[in-house]
Amino acid sequence: MRTYSHILLTYAAVRRARPSGAAPAVSAALGATLPDIPALVGGSWLTVRHLKRFSRQEFDTEVCGRKAFSGPDAALHSTLPIAAALTLYGAAGAGKRDPGGAALTFLLGWAGHVAVDTLTHGNDARPIFWPLSRWRFQSPLSYRERDRHGLAFTIGEHAALLLAAWRLLRF
């Protein structure tokens, strides 16, 4: 799924679940953005450095293949760091010190991003148990690969975005 979809759909879902305020939804949307920050920074760096538009294959090779970006990208897309963060949150009793739930919704937004990406990435899948294993689950469904229903997924994804935007803008 695309970064902007993670952001808007997470925000809309939390606003629907907790309509009392926007703060938890903003926190969740920020958490849903976190895993893609290394790729966004890497893509921006390469674009400025080379002053050109990269194809998706060049981007995957140049950004995801560079050690400066691949380690943080793998870490933020792995199930282990987010599972550890959620476990620490619960074990430390952080909920008592997080009355608005900002930290929890941030972590849940991050966890949702990882879960959705695991189910929607084919050949560009990330290692879901990094750093313990480099094994990648290659989903039969991909948000961008035509041979893995990418066109149908893109249409559905953008239909969901339109519906979410309509529901958010409807007063």
Buried (B, 14 or more C-beta within 10 A) or exposed (E): BBBEBBBBBBBBBBBEEBEEEBBBBBBBBBBBBBBBBBBEBBBEBBBEEEEEEBEEEEBBEBBBEBEEBBEBBBBBBBBBBBEEBBEEBEEEEBEEEBEEBBBBBBBBBBBBBBEBBBBBBBEBBBBBEBEEEEEBEEBEBBBBBEEBBBEEBBEEBEEBBEEBEEEBEEE
